[in-house]
Amino acid sequence: MRNKSTYYLMGFGCGSLAALLFAPKAGAAMRAEIVKAGKKRRRLVKQKIASAAGAIDSYRIAQRALKRGMPSKRVRALFQ
């Protein structure tokens, strides 16, 4: 008499064989695609962080200039 784990293992083996037979790409190609997507995501995150840092710097410059009472060209350009 077989227990449930035997059927589970047999199903797992059949499923893995079917996945290998009908896989759209080889393992190396799939891993390369995953790595490429990860690099692209990291690059986009770095760009977003850089643009946010630039916006914060511009805001700080404008606040300092307004506190000093000297509306410079840069401050006017930021608030137009």
Backbone atoms as SQL, in Angstrom:
CREATE TABLE atoms (id INTEGER PRIMARY KEY, chain TEXT, resi INTEGER, resn TEXT, atom TEXT, x REAL, y REAL, z REAL);
INSERT INTO atoms VALUES
  (1, 'A', 1, 'MET', 'N', 0.842, -1.185, 0.000),
  (2, 'A', 1, 'MET', 'CA', 0.000, 0.000, 0.000),
  (3, 'A', 1, 'MET', 'C', 0.881, 1.240, 0.000),
  (4, 'A', 2, 'ARG', 'N', 0.603, 2.141, -0.912),
  (5, 'A', 2, 'ARG', 'CA', 1.394, 3.350, -1.047),
  (6, 'A', 2, 'ARG', 'C', 0.749, 4.481, -0.237),
  (7, 'A', 3, 'ASN', 'N', 1.608, 5.310, 0.303),
  (8, 'A', 3, 'ASN', 'CA', 1.073, 6.456, 1.048),
  (9, 'A', 3, 'ASN', 'C', 1.041, 7.699, 0.166),
  (10, 'A', 4, 'LYS', 'N', 0.545, 8.788, 0.711),
  (11, 'A', 4, 'LYS', 'CA', 0.364, 10.016, -0.068),
  (12, 'A', 4, 'LYS', 'C', 1.679, 10.598, -0.562),
  (13, 'A', 5, 'SER', 'N', 2.738, 10.467, 0.207),
  (14, 'A', 5, 'SER', 'CA', 4.021, 11.053, -0.204),
  (15, 'A', 5, 'SER', 'C', 4.552, 10.388, -1.474),
  (16, 'A', 6, 'THR', 'N', 4.270, 9.118, -1.673),
  (17, 'A', 6, 'THR', 'CA', 4.705, 8.436, -2.891),
  (18, 'A', 6, 'THR', 'C', 4.023, 9.053, -4.106),
  (19, 'A', 7, 'TYR', 'N', 2.720, 9.268, -4.005),
  (20, 'A', 7, 'TYR', 'CA', 1.994, 9.882, -5.109),
  (21, 'A', 7, 'TYR', 'C', 2.462, 11.326, -5.341),
  (22, 'A', 8, 'TYR', 'N', 2.762, 11.999, -4.264),
  (23, 'A', 8, 'TYR', 'CA', 3.256, 13.366, -4.380),
  (24, 'A', 8, 'TYR', 'C', 4.583, 13.389, -5.139),
  (25, 'A', 9, 'LEU', 'N', 5.504, 12.508, -4.770),
  (26, 'A', 9, 'LEU', 'CA', 6.804, 12.455, -5.436),
  (27, 'A', 9, 'LEU', 'C', 6.673, 12.057, -6.904),
  (28, 'A', 10, 'MET', 'N', 5.759, 11.132, -7.194),
  (29, 'A', 10, 'MET', 'CA', 5.565, 10.733, -8.590),
  (30, 'A', 10, 'MET', 'C', 5.001, 11.906, -9.399),
  (31, 'A', 11, 'GLY', 'N', 4.055, 12.617, -8.834),
  (32, 'A', 11, 'GLY', 'CA', 3.490, 13.780, -9.516),
  (33, 'A', 11, 'GLY', 'C', 4.519, 14.872, -9.718),
  (34, 'A', 12, 'PHE', 'N', 5.361, 15.074, -8.706),
  (35, 'A', 12, 'PHE', 'CA', 6.418, 16.071, -8.812),
  (36, 'A', 12, 'PHE', 'C', 7.385, 15.707, -9.928),
  (37, 'A', 13, 'GLY', 'N', 7.770, 14.450, -10.005),
  (38, 'A', 13, 'GLY', 'CA', 8.690, 13.996, -11.059),
  (39, 'A', 13, 'GLY', 'C', 8.093, 14.162, -12.436),
  (40, 'A', 14, 'CYS', 'N', 6.819, 13.797, -12.591),
  (41, 'A', 14, 'CYS', 'CA', 6.156, 13.944, -13.902),
  (42, 'A', 14, 'CYS', 'C', 6.030, 15.420, -14.275),
  (43, 'A', 15, 'GLY', 'N', 5.719, 16.251, -13.296),
  (44, 'A', 15, 'GLY', 'CA', 5.591, 17.681, -13.561),
  (45, 'A', 15, 'GLY', 'C', 6.910, 18.307, -13.970),
  (46, 'A', 16, 'SER', 'N', 7.975, 17.895, -13.309),
  (47, 'A', 16, 'SER', 'CA', 9.282, 18.462, -13.658),
  (48, 'A', 16, 'SER', 'C', 9.724, 18.016, -15.043),
  (49, 'A', 17, 'LEU', 'N', 9.438, 16.770, -15.400),
  (50, 'A', 17, 'LEU', 'CA', 9.770, 16.304, -16.753),
  (51, 'A', 17, 'LEU', 'C', 8.965, 17.073, -17.804),
  (52, 'A', 18, 'ALA', 'N', 7.703, 17.292, -17.549),
  (53, 'A', 18, 'ALA', 'CA', 6.871, 18.040, -18.494),
  (54, 'A', 18, 'ALA', 'C', 7.385, 19.472, -18.630),
  (55, 'A', 19, 'ALA', 'N', 7.799, 20.063, -17.524),
  (56, 'A', 19, 'ALA', 'CA', 8.323, 21.431, -17.576),
  (57, 'A', 19, 'ALA', 'C', 9.600, 21.492, -18.400),
  (58, 'A', 20, 'LEU', 'N', 10.447, 20.481, -18.259),
  (59, 'A', 20, 'LEU', 'CA', 11.680, 20.460, -19.046),
  (60, 'A', 20, 'LEU', 'C', 11.398, 20.261, -20.536),
  (61, 'A', 21, 'LEU', 'N', 10.432, 19.442, -20.840),
  (62, 'A', 21, 'LEU', 'CA', 10.117, 19.176, -22.243),
  (63, 'A', 21, 'LEU', 'C', 9.503, 20.391, -22.933),
  (64, 'A', 22, 'PHE', 'N', 8.661, 21.121, -22.216),
  (65, 'A', 22, 'PHE', 'CA', 7.938, 22.219, -22.841),
  (66, 'A', 22, 'PHE', 'C', 8.463, 23.588, -22.432),
  (67, 'A', 23, 'ALA', 'N', 9.660, 23.640, -21.893),
  (68, 'A', 23, 'ALA', 'CA', 10.237, 24.915, -21.474),
  (69, 'A', 23, 'ALA', 'C', 10.529, 25.773, -22.704),
  (70, 'A', 24, 'PRO', 'N', 10.187, 27.052, -22.652),
  (71, 'A', 24, 'PRO', 'CA', 10.415, 27.907, -23.823),
  (72, 'A', 24, 'PRO', 'C', 11.889, 28.228, -24.049),
  (73, 'A', 25, 'LYS', 'N', 12.693, 28.180, -22.995),
  (74, 'A', 25, 'LYS', 'CA', 14.111, 28.515, -23.117),
  (75, 'A', 25, 'LYS', 'C', 14.934, 27.556, -22.270),
  (76, 'A', 26, 'ALA', 'N', 16.210, 27.514, -22.585),
  (77, 'A', 26, 'ALA', 'CA', 17.129, 26.711, -21.791),
  (78, 'A', 26, 'ALA', 'C', 17.393, 27.410, -20.460),
  (79, 'A', 27, 'GLY', 'N', 17.916, 26.687, -19.508),
  (80, 'A', 27, 'GLY', 'CA', 18.173, 27.236, -18.176),
  (81, 'A', 27, 'GLY', 'C', 19.137, 28.407, -18.194),
  (82, 'A', 28, 'ALA', 'N', 20.204, 28.300, -18.987),
  (83, 'A', 28, 'ALA', 'CA', 21.200, 29.380, -19.045),
  (84, 'A', 28, 'ALA', 'C', 20.583, 30.657, -19.626),
  (85, 'A', 29, 'ALA', 'N', 19.762, 30.506, -20.652),
  (86, 'A', 29, 'ALA', 'CA', 19.122, 31.675, -21.250),
  (87, 'A', 29, 'ALA', 'C', 18.140, 32.315, -20.274),
  (88, 'A', 30, 'MET', 'N', 17.421, 31.494, -19.529),
  (89, 'A', 30, 'MET', 'CA', 16.462, 32.005, -18.554),
  (90, 'A', 30, 'MET', 'C', 17.183, 32.755, -17.433),
  (91, 'A', 31, 'ARG', 'N', 18.290, 32.187, -16.947),
  (92, 'A', 31, 'ARG', 'CA', 19.059, 32.856, -15.892),
  (93, 'A', 31, 'ARG', 'C', 19.640, 34.172, -16.400),
  (94, 'A', 32, 'ALA', 'N', 20.115, 34.191, -17.641),
  (95, 'A', 32, 'ALA', 'CA', 20.672, 35.421, -18.207),
  (96, 'A', 32, 'ALA', 'C', 19.600, 36.504, -18.305),
  (97, 'A', 33, 'GLU', 'N', 18.385, 36.109, -18.668),
  (98, 'A', 33, 'GLU', 'CA', 17.288, 37.067, -18.750),
  (99, 'A', 33, 'GLU', 'C', 16.932, 37.624, -17.370),
  (100, 'A', 34, 'ILE', 'N', 16.941, 36.768, -16.371),
  (101, 'A', 34, 'ILE', 'CA', 16.636, 37.200, -15.003),
  (102, 'A', 34, 'ILE', 'C', 17.691, 38.178, -14.510),
  (103, 'A', 35, 'VAL', 'N', 18.964, 37.892, -14.794),
  (104, 'A', 35, 'VAL', 'CA', 20.048, 38.787, -14.386),
  (105, 'A', 35, 'VAL', 'C', 19.922, 40.132, -15.103),
  (106, 'A', 36, 'LYS', 'N', 19.600, 40.097, -16.381),
  (107, 'A', 36, 'LYS', 'CA', 19.445, 41.324, -17.162),
  (108, 'A', 36, 'LYS', 'C', 18.303, 42.174, -16.610),
  (109, 'A', 37, 'ALA', 'N', 17.195, 41.534, -16.260),
  (110, 'A', 37, 'ALA', 'CA', 16.055, 42.270, -15.695),
  (111, 'A', 37, 'ALA', 'C', 16.420, 42.875, -14.343),
  (112, 'A', 38, 'GLY', 'N', 17.183, 42.151, -13.544),
  (113, 'A', 38, 'GLY', 'CA', 17.612, 42.677, -12.248),
  (114, 'A', 38, 'GLY', 'C', 18.507, 43.891, -12.393),
  (115, 'A', 39, 'LYS', 'N', 19.427, 43.844, -13.360),
  (116, 'A', 39, 'LYS', 'CA', 20.317, 44.992, -13.605),
  (117, 'A', 39, 'LYS', 'C', 19.525, 46.201, -14.076),
  (118, 'A', 40, 'LYS', 'N', 18.535, 45.958, -14.951),
  (119, 'A', 40, 'LYS', 'CA', 17.718, 47.060, -15.454),
  (120, 'A', 40, 'LYS', 'C', 16.925, 47.692, -14.311),
  (121, 'A', 41, 'ARG', 'N', 16.378, 46.862, -13.431),
  (122, 'A', 41, 'ARG', 'CA', 15.610, 47.378, -12.301),
  (123, 'A', 41, 'ARG', 'C', 16.491, 48.200, -11.373),
  (124, 'A', 42, 'ARG', 'N', 17.699, 47.711, -11.102),
  (125, 'A', 42, 'ARG', 'CA', 18.621, 48.460, -10.235),
  (126, 'A', 42, 'ARG', 'C', 19.003, 49.794, -10.861),
  (127, 'A', 43, 'ARG', 'N', 19.214, 49.805, -12.188),
  (128, 'A', 43, 'ARG', 'CA', 19.558, 51.049, -12.880),
  (129, 'A', 43, 'ARG', 'C', 18.412, 52.056, -12.784),
  (130, 'A', 44, 'LEU', 'N', 17.180, 51.582, -12.958),
  (131, 'A', 44, 'LEU', 'CA', 16.031, 52.480, -12.866),
  (132, 'A', 44, 'LEU', 'C', 15.867, 53.041, -11.453),
  (133, 'A', 45, 'VAL', 'N', 16.112, 52.213, -10.451),
  (134, 'A', 45, 'VAL', 'CA', 16.012, 52.676, -9.066),
  (135, 'A', 45, 'VAL', 'C', 17.069, 53.741, -8.793),
  (136, 'A', 46, 'LYS', 'N', 18.289, 53.526, -9.291),
  (137, 'A', 46, 'LYS', 'CA', 19.356, 54.518, -9.101),
  (138, 'A', 46, 'LYS', 'C', 18.998, 55.837, -9.779),
  (139, 'A', 47, 'GLN', 'N', 18.386, 55.781, -10.964),
  (140, 'A', 47, 'GLN', 'CA', 17.989, 57.000, -11.663),
  (141, 'A', 47, 'GLN', 'C', 16.913, 57.745, -10.879),
  (142, 'A', 48, 'LYS', 'N', 15.949, 57.018, -10.322),
  (143, 'A', 48, 'LYS', 'CA', 14.892, 57.654, -9.541),
  (144, 'A', 48, 'LYS', 'C', 15.458, 58.316, -8.289),
  (145, 'A', 49, 'ILE', 'N', 16.400, 57.633, -7.648),
  (146, 'A', 49, 'ILE', 'CA', 17.024, 58.193, -6.450),
  (147, 'A', 49, 'ILE', 'C', 17.792, 59.459, -6.804),
  (148, 'A', 50, 'ALA', 'N', 18.517, 59.428, -7.919),
  (149, 'A', 50, 'ALA', 'CA', 19.293, 60.599, -8.338),
  (150, 'A', 50, 'ALA', 'C', 18.383, 61.776, -8.665),
  (151, 'A', 51, 'SER', 'N', 17.272, 61.514, -9.342),
  (152, 'A', 51, 'SER', 'CA', 16.367, 62.623, -9.687),
  (153, 'A', 51, 'SER', 'C', 15.699, 63.179, -8.429),
  (154, 'A', 52, 'ALA', 'N', 15.375, 62.313, -7.477),
  (155, 'A', 52, 'ALA', 'CA', 14.782, 62.795, -6.223),
  (156, 'A', 52, 'ALA', 'C', 15.794, 63.627, -5.444),
  (157, 'A', 53, 'ALA', 'N', 17.055, 63.195, -5.437),
  (158, 'A', 53, 'ALA', 'CA', 18.098, 63.957, -4.743),
  (159, 'A', 53, 'ALA', 'C', 18.286, 65.326, -5.395),
  (160, 'A', 54, 'GLY', 'N', 18.222, 65.384, -6.710),
  (161, 'A', 54, 'GLY', 'CA', 18.333, 66.661, -7.411),
  (162, 'A', 54, 'GLY', 'C', 17.184, 67.594, -7.070),
  (163, 'A', 55, 'ALA', 'N', 15.979, 67.043, -6.983),
  (164, 'A', 55, 'ALA', 'CA', 14.820, 67.860, -6.626),
  (165, 'A', 55, 'ALA', 'C', 14.940, 68.389, -5.204),
  (166, 'A', 56, 'ILE', 'N', 15.423, 67.551, -4.301),
  (167, 'A', 56, 'ILE', 'CA', 15.599, 67.977, -2.904),
  (168, 'A', 56, 'ILE', 'C', 16.648, 69.080, -2.821),
  (169, 'A', 57, 'ASP', 'N', 17.741, 68.929, -3.562),
  (170, 'A', 57, 'ASP', 'CA', 18.783, 69.969, -3.571),
  (171, 'A', 57, 'ASP', 'C', 18.233, 71.296, -4.096),
  (172, 'A', 58, 'SER', 'N', 17.446, 71.241, -5.166),
  (173, 'A', 58, 'SER', 'CA', 16.864, 72.466, -5.717),
  (174, 'A', 58, 'SER', 'C', 15.949, 73.125, -4.700),
  (175, 'A', 59, 'TYR', 'N', 15.162, 72.325, -4.010),
  (176, 'A', 59, 'TYR', 'CA', 14.250, 72.864, -2.995),
  (177, 'A', 59, 'TYR', 'C', 15.032, 73.530, -1.862),
  (178, 'A', 60, 'ARG', 'N', 16.104, 72.887, -1.432),
  (179, 'A', 60, 'ARG', 'CA', 16.911, 73.453, -0.343),
  (180, 'A', 60, 'ARG', 'C', 17.570, 74.765, -0.761),
  (181, 'A', 61, 'ILE', 'N', 18.062, 74.826, -1.973),
  (182, 'A', 61, 'ILE', 'CA', 18.670, 76.059, -2.480),
  (183, 'A', 61, 'ILE', 'C', 17.642, 77.175, -2.511),
  (184, 'A', 62, 'ALA', 'N', 16.442, 76.861, -2.990),
  (185, 'A', 62, 'ALA', 'CA', 15.390, 77.871, -3.057),
  (186, 'A', 62, 'ALA', 'C', 15.004, 78.347, -1.662),
  (187, 'A', 63, 'GLN', 'N', 14.897, 77.430, -0.719),
  (188, 'A', 63, 'GLN', 'CA', 14.529, 77.813, 0.646),
  (189, 'A', 63, 'GLN', 'C', 15.593, 78.720, 1.273),
  (190, 'A', 64, 'ARG', 'N', 16.863, 78.387, 1.077),
  (191, 'A', 64, 'ARG', 'CA', 17.942, 79.225, 1.622),
  (192, 'A', 64, 'ARG', 'C', 17.919, 80.624, 1.024),
  (193, 'A', 65, 'ALA', 'N', 17.726, 80.686, -0.291),
  (194, 'A', 65, 'ALA', 'CA', 17.716, 81.996, -0.959),
  (195, 'A', 65, 'ALA', 'C', 16.531, 82.828, -0.488),
  (196, 'A', 66, 'LEU', 'N', 15.381, 82.195, -0.314),
  (197, 'A', 66, 'LEU', 'CA', 14.208, 82.939, 0.145),
  (198, 'A', 66, 'LEU', 'C', 14.370, 83.391, 1.591),
  (199, 'A', 67, 'LYS', 'N', 14.994, 82.580, 2.430),
  (200, 'A', 67, 'LYS', 'CA', 15.218, 82.973, 3.824),
  (201, 'A', 67, 'LYS', 'C', 16.154, 84.170, 3.919),
  (202, 'A', 68, 'ARG', 'N', 17.122, 84.226, 3.026),
  (203, 'A', 68, 'ARG', 'CA', 18.086, 85.334, 3.038),
  (204, 'A', 68, 'ARG', 'C', 17.522, 86.590, 2.396),
  (205, 'A', 69, 'GLY', 'N', 16.354, 86.453, 1.775),
  (206, 'A', 69, 'GLY', 'CA', 15.744, 87.621, 1.142),
  (207, 'A', 69, 'GLY', 'C', 16.369, 87.980, -0.181),
  (208, 'A', 70, 'MET', 'N', 17.109, 87.067, -0.761),
  (209, 'A', 70, 'MET', 'CA', 17.751, 87.342, -2.038),
  (210, 'A', 70, 'MET', 'C', 17.155, 86.426, -3.107),
  (211, 'A', 71, 'PRO', 'N', 16.085, 86.843, -3.771),
  (212, 'A', 71, 'PRO', 'CA', 15.507, 85.993, -4.817),
  (213, 'A', 71, 'PRO', 'C', 16.413, 85.953, -6.047),
  (214, 'A', 72, 'SER', 'N', 17.198, 84.961, -6.146),
  (215, 'A', 72, 'SER', 'CA', 18.143, 84.854, -7.263),
  (216, 'A', 72, 'SER', 'C', 17.417, 84.376, -8.520),
  (217, 'A', 73, 'LYS', 'N', 18.125, 84.365, -9.629),
  (218, 'A', 73, 'LYS', 'CA', 17.549, 83.888, -10.884),
  (219, 'A', 73, 'LYS', 'C', 17.142, 82.428, -10.764),
  (220, 'A', 74, 'ARG', 'N', 17.921, 81.683, -10.037),
  (221, 'A', 74, 'ARG', 'CA', 17.628, 80.264, -9.872),
  (222, 'A', 74, 'ARG', 'C', 16.325, 80.047, -9.092),
  (223, 'A', 75, 'VAL', 'N', 16.099, 80.870, -8.070),
  (224, 'A', 75, 'VAL', 'CA', 14.873, 80.748, -7.293),
  (225, 'A', 75, 'VAL', 'C', 13.677, 81.105, -8.146),
  (226, 'A', 76, 'ARG', 'N', 13.774, 82.181, -8.897),
  (227, 'A', 76, 'ARG', 'CA', 12.663, 82.567, -9.764),
  (228, 'A', 76, 'ARG', 'C', 12.370, 81.482, -10.795),
  (229, 'A', 77, 'ALA', 'N', 13.413, 80.880, -11.334),
  (230, 'A', 77, 'ALA', 'CA', 13.229, 79.834, -12.334),
  (231, 'A', 77, 'ALA', 'C', 12.556, 78.603, -11.729),
  (232, 'A', 78, 'LEU', 'N', 12.846, 78.318, -10.477),
  (233, 'A', 78, 'LEU', 'CA', 12.239, 77.151, -9.836),
  (234, 'A', 78, 'LEU', 'C', 10.751, 77.339, -9.588),
  (235, 'A', 79, 'PHE', 'N', 10.340, 78.562, -9.305),
  (236, 'A', 79, 'PHE', 'CA', 8.949, 78.790, -8.937),
  (237, 'A', 79, 'PHE', 'C', 8.093, 79.327, -10.067),
  (238, 'A', 80, 'GLN', 'N', 8.573, 79.323, -11.278),
  (239, 'A', 80, 'GLN', 'CA', 7.769, 79.775, -12.417),
  (240, 'A', 80, 'GLN', 'C', 7.050, 78.622, -13.063);
